[in-house]
Amino acid sequence: MVVEVTVQETSPFDGQKPGTSGLRKAVTVFQQKHYTENFVQCILDSIPEEKRKGCTLVVGGDGRFFMRDAIQIISRMAAANGVGELVIGHNGIFSTPAVSCIIRKIKARGGILLTASHNPGGPEGDFGIKYNTENGGPAPEAVTNEIFARTGKITSYKLCKEITVDLDTIGSNSWEVEGHTFTVTVRDSVEDYTQLMKEIFDFDLLKKLISGDSDQQPFKFVANAMNGVTGPYLKRILCQELGAPDSATLKCEPKEDFGGDHPDPNQTYAADLLELLKEGVHQIGAAFDGDGDRNMILGQNAFFVTPSDSVAVIADNAMCIPYFAKTGLKGVARSMPTSAAIDRVGQKMRIECFEVPTGWKFFGNLMDAERISLCGEESFGTGSDHIREKDGVWAFLAWLSIIVSRKMSVQDIMKDFWKKYGRSFFLRCDYENVDSEAANKVIEVLRKAVEDSSLVNKTLTGGSGKEQKSYQVKSTDDFSYTDPIDGSLTSKQGIRVIFTDGSRLIFRLSGTGSTNATIRVYVESYEPDESKHMQEAKNVLKPLLDIALDISQLQKLTGRDAPTVIT
């Protein structure tokens, strides 16, 4: 079929600046005439013409509302802009880790991901578009800055109006477009990723864990997809490949509105999983976000594993995973707000450990340079160099591998880890949907304190009565990072207040919201004394949190008495 290219005049929209994980706005914003088309054209224009002509791009999303419409727009525009082939997930579905997997497997030029990750979906929810480059990871800042610059100057976009893609049928279709052939291949959403997991983990061993044997009862677990993209992946890997009963998986049908739930795998938004684990029947539970790159791990009786501890435990037990037993650990990394637990593992192993800004693209550079093998963020993201995205299902399989190898419960694995390395008590308090002006004032107050060093050497006190505790400030800064691979500088990544005992307070504005602002307050305290490891984190950290609220004037400036979410 021969189709024509149409040039459509347009004008710029304000605010199309990609955040840490692409452009995220309310669905109604993306539905504005020309809005989505403008941003897609700027993504395509950021690919040099000689590399764009005839190239292959991967496209898929988490199933949220407006995804299918956006895929049709991208298909029509890709054809008009000289792209040779789009590889799209069946029904439009691809998890974010799966997109990274396929980009790398077929050596595509990159991929366009349609997701707002852990943000709510539905007609009144959020939508997002993210561009990944040929390494399979999020576009680096140089690329996203170029895309943003183009959004401010765009005057037209190109599309082929006659093209409509059948997303529900696996197979290929082609069109002739101004002298070149444009092909759309609809691909099984789960197959490539499943095969990669089989290369990384010992599925035969995991089958034995799940089924049990003559000496052991079947291992009971539950995995909650939260009506996001991981549902088909969990059903295929856990049920079909590893033999788990269907009852071991929950909310596995991807829904445009995530069933009305907030697809963020934390103790607040996955409260149903928390209550189920409290019954004591299941030995481990996991929840995953909308696009499948985040995960929460719970042990029996809802024992919570912080994401900071999770990545550190995987590092410490890496040899339980065949992939790492073969490749070794080249190095490890964490985002700056993440607790220093993995640093202590790296130091004991005598391997490099990096502290980077929030955003998976910073890990990608280190992986491509073969400086790290494993990394994580406190925001429920864990991953390795098997792809260039965080990977929720991979993290759960890693925990199952550790459990079957160590023959220990989740709680005992954590106790053993803390005995060996000490415990980093850690909390993150999110103040969501704060007025942007008020949120910026909070950061201004803190930046001023950093600039004039007014907190350094001061003794600050929080808590009350017997729980009152004082800390002396060692240093303050606004975190900046010079990439050891390309030399790029990333500044103003979060205000840090570091105390003489190693405790930390961190304040930053989130880059993943769609409206107003989210202030994140991170509190960390290190405890080497084993007799104190089983205390409640919120009790241990209460004095530090009081100090954080005092020096930031957060409650006064925002009018918020309590955080929206505590993790």
C-alpha positions in Angstrom: 0.0 0.0 0.0 1.3 3.5 -1.0 0.7 6.3 1.5 1.3 10.1 1.3 3.2 12.2 3.8 1.3 15.2 5.2 3.1 18.2 6.7 1.0 19.7 9.5 1.7 23.3 10.7 1.9 23.7 14.5 3.3 25.9 17.2 5.2 25.2 20.4 3.7 24.3 23.8 5.2 25.5 27.0 6.6 23.0 29.5 7.5 20.0 27.3 10.7 19.4 29.3 11.4 15.7 30.0 12.0 14.9 33.7 14.1 12.1 35.1 11.9 9.6 33.2 10.5 11.4 30.2 7.6 13.8 29.8 4.8 13.2 32.2 1.6 15.2 32.2 -2.1 14.7 32.8 -3.9 12.7 30.0 -5.9 15.7 29.1 -2.7 17.6 28.4 -1.5 15.0 25.9 -5.0 14.9 24.3 -4.6 18.6 23.2 -4.5 19.0 19.5 -0.9 18.8 18.3 0.6 18.3 21.8 1.6 14.6 21.5 2.6 15.1 17.8 4.9 18.0 18.7 6.8 16.0 21.3 7.1 12.9 19.1 8.4 15.0 16.2 11.0 16.5 18.5 12.1 13.0 19.6 12.4 11.8 16.0 14.3 15.0 15.0 16.8 14.4 17.8 17.9 11.3 15.9 20.4 12.4 13.2 18.7 12.0 9.8 21.4 9.6 8.5 20.7 7.4 11.5 16.9 7.8 11.4 16.4 6.8 7.8 15.6 3.1 7.7 16.2 2.6 11.4 14.3 0.3 13.8 12.5 1.7 16.9 10.8 -0.3 19.6 7.4 1.1 20.9 5.3 -0.1 23.8 3.7 0.9 27.0 2.1 -0.1 30.3 -1.5 -0.3 29.0 -2.7 2.9 30.5 -5.4 5.1 29.0 -4.4 6.9 25.8 -1.5 4.4 25.0 -3.2 2.9 22.0 -4.0 6.3 20.6 -0.4 7.4 21.1 0.9 4.3 19.3 -1.1 5.2 16.2 0.2 8.7 16.3 3.8 7.5 16.6 3.3 4.9 13.8 2.0 7.6 11.4 4.8 10.0 12.3 7.6 7.4 12.2 6.6 6.4 8.7 6.6 10.0 7.5 10.0 10.7 9.1 11.9 7.8 7.3 11.9 5.2 10.1 12.2 1.7 8.5 10.5 -0.4 11.1 8.6 -0.2 14.4 8.6 -3.2 16.7 5.5 -2.9 18.9 4.3 -5.1 21.7 1.2 -7.2 21.3 -1.8 -5.1 22.3 0.7 -2.3 22.6 2.1 -3.8 25.8 5.8 -3.8 26.7 7.2 -3.4 30.2 10.0 -0.9 30.5 12.5 -3.6 31.2 11.3 -5.6 28.1 11.7 -2.5 25.9 15.3 -2.3 27.0 15.8 -6.0 26.5 14.5 -5.9 22.9 16.3 -2.7 21.9 19.6 -4.5 22.9 18.6 -7.8 21.4 17.6 -6.6 17.9 20.1 -3.7 18.0 17.4 -1.1 17.4 18.2 2.6 17.2 16.1 3.2 20.4 12.6 3.0 21.7 9.6 5.2 22.7 8.0 4.1 25.9 4.4 5.2 26.7 4.1 5.2 30.5 3.9 7.4 33.5 5.4 4.6 35.6 3.9 4.6 39.1 1.6 7.6 38.5 -2.2 7.0 38.4 -3.9 6.1 35.0 -7.3 6.5 33.4 -8.9 9.5 31.6 -8.3 11.7 34.7 -4.8 10.3 35.4 -1.4 10.7 33.9 0.4 9.8 30.7 4.0 9.9 29.7 6.4 9.5 26.8 10.0 8.5 27.3 12.8 8.0 24.8 15.4 5.3 25.2 18.6 5.3 23.1 20.3 2.4 21.4 21.9 1.1 24.6 18.4 0.4 25.8 18.5 3.0 28.6 16.8 6.4 29.1 18.2 9.1 26.9 21.0 11.1 28.5 20.6 14.7 29.4 22.3 15.9 26.3 19.6 14.2 24.2 16.6 15.3 26.4 17.9 18.8 26.5 18.0 18.8 22.7 14.5 17.4 22.5 13.3 20.2 24.9 15.1 22.9 22.9 13.3 21.7 19.7 9.9 21.8 21.5 10.3 25.5 21.8 10.9 26.1 18.1 8.8 23.5 16.3 6.6 24.9 13.5 5.4 21.6 11.8 5.4 17.9 12.0 5.0 15.1 9.4 2.6 12.1 9.4 1.0 9.6 7.2 -2.7 9.8 7.9 -3.7 6.6 6.1 -1.7 4.3 8.4 -3.5 2.4 11.1 -1.8 -0.4 13.0 -3.5 -3.6 14.1 -2.1 -3.9 17.7 -4.1 -7.1 18.5 -2.5 -9.4 15.9 1.1 -10.6 16.0 2.8 -10.3 12.7 4.1 -7.7 10.2 2.5 -5.1 7.8 4.3 -2.8 5.4 3.5 0.4 3.5 5.4 2.3 0.8 6.1 5.8 1.8 7.8 8.2 -0.6 10.3 5.7 -1.9 11.0 3.7 1.2 9.2 0.8 2.9 7.8 1.3 6.4 7.1 -1.9 8.4 5.3 -2.5 11.6 6.0 -5.7 13.5 3.7 -6.6 16.3 5.8 -8.9 18.6 5.0 -11.1 21.5 5.2 -8.9 24.6 6.7 -11.4 27.0 8.8 -14.0 25.0 12.1 -12.1 24.6 12.2 -11.0 28.2 11.3 -14.5 29.5 14.2 -16.0 27.5 16.6 -13.4 29.0 15.5 -14.3 32.5 16.2 -18.0 31.7 19.7 -17.0 30.8 20.2 -15.2 34.1 18.5 -17.5 36.7 18.4 -21.2 37.3 14.8 -21.9 36.5 15.2 -25.6 37.4 16.3 -24.7 40.9 13.5 -22.1 41.2 10.9 -24.8 40.1 12.1 -27.0 42.9 11.7 -24.2 45.4 8.2 -23.4 44.3 6.9 -27.0 44.0 8.6 -28.3 47.1 9.9 -31.9 47.4 9.6 -34.9 49.8 11.4 -33.0 52.5 9.9 -29.5 52.0 6.4 -28.1 51.6 5.7 -26.0 48.5 7.1 -22.5 48.8 4.2 -20.0 49.2 4.6 -16.5 47.7 2.4 -13.9 46.2 3.2 -11.4 43.4 0.9 -8.4 42.8 1.0 -6.7 39.4 -1.3 -3.9 40.6 -3.2 -4.2 37.2 0.0 -2.9 35.5 2.1 -4.2 32.7 3.9 -7.0 34.7 0.7 -9.2 34.8 1.4 -11.1 31.6 5.1 -11.4 32.6 4.3 -12.8 36.0 1.8 -15.3 34.6 4.3 -16.5 32.0 7.4 -16.7 34.2 6.0 -17.6 37.6 3.0 -19.8 36.6 3.8 -21.3 33.2 7.6 -21.6 33.5 8.1 -22.1 37.2 4.9 -24.0 38.0 3.4 -21.6 40.6 -0.4 -21.8 41.0 -2.5 -19.0 39.5 -3.4 -18.0 43.1 0.3 -16.9 43.6 -0.3 -13.9 41.3 -2.7 -11.0 41.9 -4.2 -8.2 39.7 -2.5 -9.5 36.6 -4.8 -8.0 34.0 -3.3 -4.7 32.7 -6.0 -2.0 32.9 -6.2 1.5 31.5 -6.9 2.9 34.9 -5.0 0.2 36.9 -8.3 -0.8 38.4 -8.7 2.6 40.0 -5.6 2.0 42.1 -2.4 3.9 42.3 0.2 1.6 40.7 3.1 2.5 43.1 4.5 -0.5 44.9 4.9 0.9 48.5 3.3 0.2 51.8 0.6 2.8 51.3 -0.6 2.0 47.7 0.0 -1.7 48.0 -1.7 -2.0 51.4 -3.8 -5.0 50.3 -0.6 -7.0 49.8 0.7 -5.8 53.1 -2.5 -7.1 54.8 -2.3 -10.4 53.0 1.3 -10.9 54.1 0.4 -10.1 57.7 -1.6 -13.4 57.8 1.7 -15.3 57.8 0.8 -17.8 55.1 3.2 -16.5 52.4 6.9 -16.5 52.8 7.5 -13.6 50.5 5.4 -11.1 48.6 6.2 -8.6 45.9 4.4 -5.7 44.2 5.3 -4.0 40.9 4.5 -0.6 39.5 2.6 0.3 36.3 5.4 -0.2 33.8 7.3 -3.0 35.7 10.5 -1.3 36.6 9.9 -0.9 40.3 9.3 -3.5 43.0 8.5 -3.9 46.7 9.7 -6.9 48.7 7.9 -8.1 51.8 8.8 -11.1 54.0 6.5 -13.3 56.0 4.2 -11.3 58.3 4.7 -8.3 56.1 8.4 -7.8 57.1 9.3 -4.8 54.9 12.6 -4.8 53.0 13.7 -1.3 52.2 14.8 -0.9 48.5 18.2 0.3 49.9 18.6 -2.9 51.7 17.2 -5.0 48.9 19.9 -4.0 46.4 22.6 -4.4 49.0 21.5 -7.9 49.9 21.4 -8.9 46.2 25.0 -7.6 45.9 26.1 -9.5 49.0 24.5 -12.7 47.7 25.3 -12.1 44.0 26.9 -15.5 43.6 23.5 -17.2 44.3 22.6 -15.9 40.8 24.2 -17.8 37.8 24.6 -14.6 35.8 26.8 -13.0 38.5 28.5 -16.3 39.3 29.7 -16.2 35.6 30.4 -12.5 35.2 31.4 -11.5 38.7 30.5 -8.1 40.1 32.5 -5.3 38.3 31.2 -2.6 40.7 28.0 -1.4 42.3 26.2 2.0 42.4 23.3 3.7 44.1 21.4 7.0 43.7 22.5 9.7 46.1 19.4 9.5 48.4 19.7 5.7 48.7 21.2 4.5 51.9 24.9 3.6 52.1 24.2 -0.1 52.8 25.5 -1.2 49.4 28.6 0.9 49.9 29.7 -1.3 52.8 29.2 -4.4 50.6 31.3 -2.9 47.8 34.0 -1.9 50.3 34.2 -5.5 51.7 34.3 -6.9 48.1 36.9 -4.3 47.2 35.0 -3.2 44.1 34.1 0.3 43.0 30.9 1.9 44.4 29.4 5.0 42.8 27.0 7.6 44.1 25.0 9.1 41.3 22.0 11.5 40.9 18.5 10.1 40.8 17.8 8.8 37.3 18.7 5.4 35.7 20.5 7.1 32.8 23.4 7.8 35.2 23.8 4.1 35.9 23.7 3.3 32.1 26.9 5.2 31.4 28.7 3.2 34.1 27.3 -0.1 32.8 28.3 0.7 29.2 31.8 1.4 30.4 31.8 -1.9 32.3 32.4 -0.2 35.7 29.3 -1.6 37.5 27.1 -4.7 37.3 24.5 -3.9 39.9 22.7 -0.8 41.1 19.6 0.5 42.8 17.5 3.5 43.9 15.6 3.9 47.2 12.5 4.6 45.0 11.9 0.9 44.7 14.2 0.5 41.7 16.7 -2.4 41.4 18.6 -3.7 38.4 21.8 -4.9 36.8 23.7 -4.7 33.5 21.5 -7.4 31.8 19.6 -4.4 30.5 19.7 -0.6 31.0 16.6 -0.1 33.1 15.6 -1.0 36.6 13.7 -4.3 36.5 11.0 -5.3 39.1 10.5 -8.9 38.0 14.2 -9.5 37.8 14.6 -8.3 41.4 11.9 -10.7 42.6 13.6 -13.6 40.8 16.9 -12.5 42.4 15.3 -12.7 45.9 13.9 -16.2 45.1 17.3 -17.3 44.0 18.9 -16.1 47.3 16.2 -17.8 49.3 16.6 -21.1 47.6 20.4 -21.0 47.8 20.6 -19.7 51.4 17.7 -21.8 52.7 16.7 -18.9 54.9 13.6 -16.7 55.3 13.5 -13.1 54.1 13.7 -11.9 57.7 16.6 -14.1 58.6 18.5 -13.0 55.4 18.0 -9.4 56.5 19.1 -10.1 60.1 22.2 -11.9 58.9 23.0 -9.0 56.6 22.6 -6.4 59.3 24.8 -8.5 61.7 27.5 -8.5 59.0 27.3 -4.9 57.9 25.2 -3.0 60.5 21.8 -1.5 59.7 21.0 1.7 57.9 17.7 2.8 59.3 16.0 4.7 56.4 12.7 6.5 55.7 11.5 8.6 52.8 8.6 11.0 53.4 6.8 12.3 50.3 4.7 15.4 50.4 2.8 15.1 47.1 0.9 17.7 45.1 2.4 20.6 47.0 2.0 24.1 45.5 5.0 24.6 43.3 5.8 28.0 44.7 5.7 26.8 48.2 7.9 23.8 47.4 10.5 26.0 45.8 10.5 28.2 48.9 11.4 25.1 51.0 14.3 24.4 48.7 15.4 28.1 48.7 15.5 28.0 52.5 17.7 25.0 52.5 20.0 26.3 49.6 20.6 29.5 51.6 21.6 27.4 54.6 24.1 25.6 52.3 25.5 28.7 50.7 26.2 30.5 54.0 27.2 27.3 55.9 24.9 28.3 58.7 24.2 24.8 59.9 27.8 23.4 59.8 29.1 22.5 63.3 25.8 23.2 64.9 24.2 20.7 67.3 20.6 20.1 66.4 18.1 18.3 68.6 14.9 16.4 67.8 12.4 14.1 69.5 11.1 14.5 73.0 11.5 12.9 76.5 13.6 9.7 76.5 13.5 9.7 72.6 15.2 13.1 72.4 18.6 13.0 70.6 21.1 15.5 69.4 23.3 15.5 66.3 26.2 17.6 65.2 26.3 18.8 61.6 29.4 17.8 59.8 28.7 19.3 56.3 26.0 20.5 54.0 25.9 20.7 50.2 23.7 20.7 47.1 24.7 17.4 45.5 26.5 17.6 42.2 28.0 14.8 40.1 30.7 14.7 37.5 30.2 11.7 35.3 33.5 9.7 35.3 32.8 8.4 31.8 31.8 11.5 29.8 32.8 14.2 32.2 29.3 15.9 32.2 28.3 17.8 35.3 24.9 17.4 36.9 24.2 19.9 39.7 21.6 20.9 42.2 20.5 17.3 42.7 19.4 17.5 46.3 20.3 19.3 49.6 22.3 17.1 51.9 22.8 17.6 55.7 25.4 15.1 56.9 26.1 14.6 60.6 29.3 13.5 62.4 27.9 10.1 63.2 27.1 9.4 59.5 23.4 10.2 59.7 21.9 12.1 56.7 19.0 14.3 55.8 18.3 14.9 52.1 15.7 17.1 50.5 14.8 17.1 46.8 12.0 17.9 44.5 10.7 14.8 42.5 11.1 14.8 38.7 8.4 12.2 38.1 5.2 14.1 39.0 2.8 15.5 36.5 1.3 18.4 38.4 2.4 20.8 41.2 5.4 19.4 43.1 6.5 16.6 45.3 8.9 17.2 48.1 10.9 14.2 49.2 12.6 14.1 52.6 15.0 11.3 53.2 16.3 10.3 56.7 19.1 7.8 57.4 20.9 6.7 60.5 23.5 3.9 60.7 23.4 1.5 63.6 26.3 -1.1 64.0 24.9 -2.5 67.3 23.1 -5.8 66.6 21.0 -5.6 69.7 19.3 -2.5 68.2 18.7 -3.8 64.7 15.1 -4.8 65.2 13.8 -1.4 66.3 11.1 0.3 64.3 12.7 2.7 61.8 10.1 5.4 62.4 11.0 5.4 66.1 14.7 5.5 65.6 14.5 8.3 63.0 11.9 10.5 64.7 14.5 12.9 66.2 16.1 13.3 62.7 12.8 13.8 61.0 11.9 16.5 63.6 15.2 18.3 62.7 14.5 18.0 59.0 11.1 19.6 59.4 12.5 22.4 61.6 15.5 23.4 59.4 13.4 23.3 56.2 10.4 25.1 57.5 8.4 22.6 55.4 5.2 22.5 57.5 5.1 26.3 57.8 5.8 27.0 54.1 3.5 24.3 52.6 0.8 24.0 55.3 1.3 20.2 55.3 1.1 18.6 58.7 2.0 15.1 57.5 3.5 13.4 54.4 1.3 11.8 51.8 3.4 8.6 51.7 6.1 7.2 54.0 8.3 4.5 52.7 
